[in-house]
Amino acid sequence: MDDEKLEEKEAAYMLAVEYLEALAFVCQLRLQKRDFTLDECEQDVLALWKHDKAAFESARELLFGKPIVGLLSSTGDNSFRFSHLTLQEYLAAKCAVRVYSCDFQQFLSGKNSTN
């Protein structure tokens, strides 16, 4: 595989991880639930998303069109959950740090840094 293809693949995986972080944040802290559908989370995840809509769709396709084994589980009826609650909590914390940095008051108010 040439360097350009490898860089594209790595970039796609990094966006997928960022999508997972935002999704975990929404599930853990906003919805406060373990099982979720993509439709119920989409608007909140997009609000945290720092990239264009095409990157969002690409990350979503990578995660749900061609699932990465072990990260997410289907629970039926178009619902999913993180395979391990600890993984969900960790990714939610990473998203909170990325979005809110050190602004604890902003985090508590529920407003992201792009509002």
C-alpha positions in Angstrom: 0.0 0.0 0.0 1.4 3.4 -0.9 1.9 6.2 1.6 -1.0 8.3 0.3 -3.5 5.4 0.6 -2.2 4.6 4.1 -2.6 8.3 5.2 -6.2 8.3 3.8 -7.0 5.1 5.7 -5.4 6.5 9.0 -7.4 9.7 8.6 -10.6 7.8 8.1 -10.0 5.8 11.2 -9.2 8.9 13.2 -12.5 10.5 12.1 -14.3 7.3 13.1 -12.8 7.4 16.6 -13.8 11.1 16.9 -17.4 10.0 15.8 -17.4 7.3 18.5 -16.2 9.8 21.1 -19.1 12.2 20.2 -21.6 9.3 20.1 -20.4 8.1 23.5 -20.7 11.6 24.9 -24.2 12.0 23.6 -25.3 8.6 25.0 -23.5 8.8 28.3 -24.1 12.5 29.3 -26.9 13.9 27.2 -29.3 10.9 26.7 -28.1 9.0 29.8 -28.8 5.7 28.2 -26.9 2.7 27.0 -28.8 1.6 24.0 -29.3 4.1 21.1 -30.4 4.5 17.6 -28.4 6.5 15.1 -31.4 8.8 14.3 -31.9 9.8 17.9 -28.2 10.8 18.3 -27.5 12.3 15.0 -28.3 16.0 15.8 -26.3 16.0 19.0 -23.4 14.2 17.4 -23.4 16.7 14.5 -23.4 19.6 17.0 -20.1 18.2 18.4 -18.7 17.4 15.0 -15.8 19.7 13.9 -15.6 18.5 10.3 -17.8 18.6 7.2 -20.9 16.5 6.6 -19.1 14.3 4.1 -16.5 13.3 6.8 -19.4 12.6 9.2 -21.1 10.3 6.6 -17.8 8.6 5.9 -17.1 7.9 9.6 -20.7 6.7 10.1 -20.4 4.3 7.1 -17.1 3.0 8.3 -18.5 2.2 11.8 -22.0 1.0 10.9 -21.8 0.0 7.2 -18.7 -2.1 7.8 -18.7 -2.6 11.6 -15.4 -2.8 13.4 -15.7 -5.9 15.5 -15.8 -5.4 19.2 -16.6 -1.7 19.5 -20.3 -1.7 19.0 -23.1 -4.3 19.3 -26.4 -4.4 17.6 -29.3 -4.9 20.0 -31.9 -5.2 17.3 -34.6 -2.8 16.0 -31.8 -0.5 14.6 -30.4 0.0 18.1 -26.8 -0.3 19.2 -24.7 -0.1 22.3 -21.0 0.1 23.1 -19.8 -3.4 23.7 -18.4 -2.3 27.1 -19.7 0.5 29.3 -16.2 1.3 30.3 -15.4 2.0 26.6 -18.4 4.3 26.4 -17.4 6.2 29.5 -13.8 6.5 28.3 -14.8 7.8 24.9 -17.3 10.2 26.4 -14.6 11.6 28.7 -12.2 12.1 25.7 -14.9 14.0 23.8 -15.6 16.2 26.9 -11.9 17.1 27.1 -11.6 17.7 23.4 -14.7 19.9 23.2 -14.6 21.7 26.5 -10.9 21.7 27.2 -10.6 23.2 30.7 -13.9 25.1 30.8 -15.6 23.1 33.6 -18.5 25.7 33.9 -19.2 25.4 30.2 -19.3 21.6 30.4 -21.7 21.7 33.3 -24.0 24.1 31.4 -24.2 21.7 28.5 -23.1 24.2 25.9 -20.3 23.1 23.5 -17.5 25.4 22.5 -19.0 26.0 19.1 -22.2 27.5 20.5 
